[in-house]
Amino acid sequence: MGGGHQPGAKPVEPGLHLIATPIGAARDITLRALDLLAGAEVLAAEDTRSLRHLMEIHGVALGDRPLVSYHDHNAEAARPRLMAALAAGKSVVYASEAGTPLVADPGYQLARAAVAAGHRLVSAPGPSAVLAALTVSGLPSDRFLFAGFPPPAKAARAAFLKELAAVPATLIFYESPKRLAALLAEMAAQLGDAREAAVCRELTKRFEEVRRGTLADLAAHYAGAPPKGEIVVVVDRARGRAAGPEDVDAALADALGRLSVKDAAAEVAAALGLPRREVYQRALDLGRAARE
């Protein structure tokens, strides 16, 4: 039993309610999610076995309520049943297999369909592997980009990473253990082998591990030791110390073609990790040189 909270089957308002489920530790479920599971008229889940087990742990009875399987392989067939329940004014709860619905999860099209049909869409926030990894990575959290699963094919993966190389934010990826070594090697090549990163494994679970270091160090470590479990890779943004004057000028030339001097300087300063005042002054200098 979960202990402490006895979920009551209070009526749940009509609409589609998205609940986050634990990524490991069963007690990470929220009290609100338990109440929704207890009171909703229809339940849907990416993995019905996982949801049944979670409900059993926390003493939430399914009773005679329908529990609909909704995943990548049956979404087109299952969605009309859930939409019909919403159209009938019923409360529907959708649970991801683990973590927050719609984040690397098949619930996206269901949520879009509900919104398009004018139904209420509600999120009951909770566990998220993205945020858990960001908070334990030790890397900047002021701005971040969740990039999902990188393409498995080498050429597509290289192009994918190249697009992200200059993004002025901490980058977060999901990856399978068997492809981790190849991903880290490609990251070292495309993003820079000295860039700081963290590999977060089995978050919130018994064998949780966070390994921090440069991409070169991490690539070398995992090259001969493929890990087990769920993996999140967090990578720091590019730092200004690697940017020379020619990099600044090239970035400004591109930005000034699209933006005002002030906005161009702000964009380049953020992208290269440089003081905004210095970049702004360089932008003014380039503007004067172009007019002379």
N, C-alpha and C positions, 0 to 999 in steps of 0.2 A: 504494500500500500504506500501511497505517496506520503500520507501522514499530514496532520495539521489542517488540511482543507478538505471539506466534504462537498464535492460539487453537487449543486442542486439542479434539478431539471426545470429551471425557470424558463418561461417562454422566451424565445429568441426572435427578434424582429425579422420580418421578411427581408430577403436579399441574400447576396452571396458574401459569406464571411470567410476570409482567408486567415488561417491560423498557422503560426510557426511551430514546428515540432523540434524536439531536442536533436542535436547533431551527435550526441553521444550520451551524456549523463541524463537519465530519465527525469531527474528532479528539476531539470532546466525548463520544463513545461511551465507556462504561466497559469495563474489562477483563472484569469479571464478565458484562456483557451480551454481549460477544463470545464468551465461553466457553459461555454458554447458547445462543446462536445456533448455535454449532458442534456442540453435543451434544444438543440437544432432538430428540425423535423427530418432532414435528409443529410447524410454524411457522405462525403466523397474523398477519396485519397489516392495519391499516386501509388501507394503500396498498402492495400487493405490489411495485409497480415501485420505490418509494422504498426498501423494505427490500432488494430484490435489489441495487440500486445500492450501498447502504451495505455490504452483505456483500461485494460485489466490491471496493470500496475497501479493505476491511480483510482481504481474503484468506480469507474464510469461504465454503467450498463448500456449496452446497445439496445437491448429490448427487441421490439419488432420493427424498429426503424430501418429503412434501407441504407446499406453501405455500398456505395457505387465505386467501382474501380475506374480510375481515370488516369491514363498514362499515355506516353508517346504512341504506342501501338494501337490503342483503341479509342483515342480522343474523338475522332470524327463520329464514331458510332455512339459513344457514351454522352457526348455533349448535348444532343437533343433531349435526352431524358432529364438531365439537370436543368436545361433551359425550360422544359415543360413544368418542372417543379417550381421554378422561379415565377413563371407566368401564372401559376395557380396561387401565387401569394405565399409560398412556403419559405422557410428559412433553410438555407443550404450552407453547410460548412465544408470547405475544401482544405485538406491538409497535405503538405508536401511530404515526401518520404523522410526528409530530414532538413531542418533549416526553414528558411522563409520562402513561402510560395512565390512563384514567378521569377525567382533568381535561379537560373539554370534549372528550370522546372517546367513541366508541361502545362501548368495552369494558366499561362499567359493568354491563350486563345479563348479559354473559358471566361476569364475576366473581361476580355475585350467584347465578347459576345454579350455578356451581362450588361456592360455599360451601354453598348449599342442598342440594346432592347429597353433601356431605361430603368433597369433594376438597380437597387442599392448595392454598392460594393464597399465592403468594410474590411480593414486590416486590423488584426489583433497581433501586434508585433511581439517578437520573441527571438529565439536563437537564430544566429546567422554565422555561417563559417567565414564569410567575407569579413565581417566586423570583428569576430573573435581573432582571426589571424592578424588583422591590422593592429589590434590592440596589444598583441604579444610579440609582434615582430620587432619592436623597438625602432621602427622607421616612422618618418613624419606622417601624421594623420590629418593635417590641416586641409589637404586636398588629395583625393585618390580616385582611381579609375578601376572599376571591376571589368576585366576584359574576358571573363569566361574561360572556356576551354580553347587553347590554341589548336589550330588545324593539325591533324596528325601527319599529313604529308610534308616532307622536308621543305620543298620549294614554297608551298603555301604558308608554312610556318615562318619561314624566313621573311617573306613579304609582310606577313602579319606583324611580326616583331619590328620590322623596319619602320612601319607606320607609327608604331608606339614609341620609338626611340626618343623623340624630342618632346613627348607629352610632359608638361610641367606638373606632374602629380605622381604619387606613389601608385605603382601598378600592382594589381592583384589578379592572380590566375588560379583556376582549378586545373589539375592534371592527374592522370592516372599514374600509379607507381611505375608501371612498365615503360612509360614514355618520359619519366622525369629526367633521367640522365641526358637523353637527347635534347630535351627542352633547355636544360641548363647550359649545355654546350652551345646551343644555338643562341641563347640569350647572351652568353659571354661574347660571342662573335658579333651579334647585331647591336647589343646595347652597351657593350664595353665590359671587359673582364674585371675592371676594378670597381664596378658599381656594386653598392651594398645590397644585400638581399637576405631573405629568410625563407627557409622551407619549414612549413608547419604541418605536422603529421598527427593524425588521430586526435584532433582537438577535443577537449573535455572528456576524453576516454582514459582508460587506465594507463595506456602506454603513450600518452601525449608526449610529443617531442618537438622542440623548436631549435633548429640549427641555423645560426646566423653567420654571415661572412660575405666575402666578395663572390661575385658570380663565378670567377675562376676557381676559388676555393671550393665552393659548393659543387661545381661541375666535376672537379677532381674527386671529391669525396664520394659522390653517388655513382660515378662511372663504374666502379667495381662492386657496389653494394646497393642494388635496387631495394628500396624500402617496401614496407607493407602498409596497407591502410589508406585512408583518405588523405589527400595532399592538397595544400594551398600554398602557392608560391607568392611571396610579396617582394617587390623590387623597388628600390629607391629611384627617385627621378634623377635625371642627368644633373651633374653639378657644374657650376660656372668655372671651377678651376680648370676644367678640360677645354673650355672655350677660349680661343685666341681672338685677337682683333678682327681677323678675317671672317671668323664665324659670326661675330657680332654684326659686322657690316653686311654680310650676306643675309642674315636674318632680318636686319632692319630694312634692307632694300626690298625684300619680299613684303614685309609688314606695311611699309610706307605706301606701297602700291594699293593697299586695301583700307588702311586706317589713317586716322589723324596722327600727328606726331606724338601726342600724349598717349593715345591708345596703343600705337605701335611700340613705343618704348615700354609700356607696361607689359605687353604680350611677350616681347623679347626678353625682358628682365626676368619674368616668371619662368620662361622656357629654359633659359640658360643659368638661372640661379644667380643673377648679378644684381647689384644695387640699382634700383630704378633711376635714381638721380644721374648716375654715370651713363646709363644707356640713353636717357633723355637728352643729356648734353651731346652725346655722340650723334643722336638723330638730328639735333639742331645743326651740328657741324656738317653733316652730310647734306642737309637741306641747303645750307649756305653755299657749299661747294657746287651743288647742282645748279644753283642760280647764277654763279659767277662765270 
